[in-house]
Amino acid sequence: MNKLSAAAAVVVAAALSLSGAGAANAEETPRNDAAFIEVVEALGLTFDVQAEIEARFDALPNTEQDAILAQAETDPASLVQFSEPVRSVTVADGGGVSARAAVKSYLAKDVVNGTFLGVTVGSFTNEFKYNANTSNVTSILSCKGWFSGFGLSGSTNASQYISNTGRGTCDVVHNLSFVIKGSPVTFNKQHTITTNSGSPVGYKATLKTV
């Protein structure tokens, strides 16, 4: 069991022991509600978002609640699901390059939202600004990324480069964590944009755990 799973297991076990006395009243009160609240509160969500997630959990059958808590014990990070990215590339104003010239400035933006029981809890954004001709990236103007949403703290580091085939890359690594029962739990992500080979007006992007 990794550090993330172990910490979450402590939360779930402690919360279940607190909620066990109410098991006889399962028909009136969701039997796993207290344990689930412990997990949700550790994420540092806003009151409204937390309330919406708890309401969705309470509406589930007990068997589905049990499955979610089991998932929280074995792989709590997997409770946050990531949507299809929202992608865009636009001609940017920057770099002193005319829009009519052979070389133009572009801004590629990739946004991936994270959801918990279907409720949006945060997003990762990567913005990559570069100059390019019709086939190659000629220079990089900026590379930056950020996370917004549930209560993660940590650092973000960006790096950028142009390959020998003219593809530009903006790579952003988020070394993030949250705290469960006083113990930090890592939640690290790498968000990368790389322009298409031979057609830098388009790009490919990934968001993965590192």
PyMOL commands that set and color helices and strands:
alter all, ss='L'
color gray80, all
select helices_A, chain A and resi 3-25+33-42+47-58+62-74+76-79
alter helices_A, ss='H'
color red, helices_A
select strands_A, chain A and resi 80-82+86-91+104-116+119-132+137-149+153-162+168-180+183-186+189-196+199-209
alter strands_A, ss='S'
color yellow, strands_A
deselect
rebuild
show_as cartoon
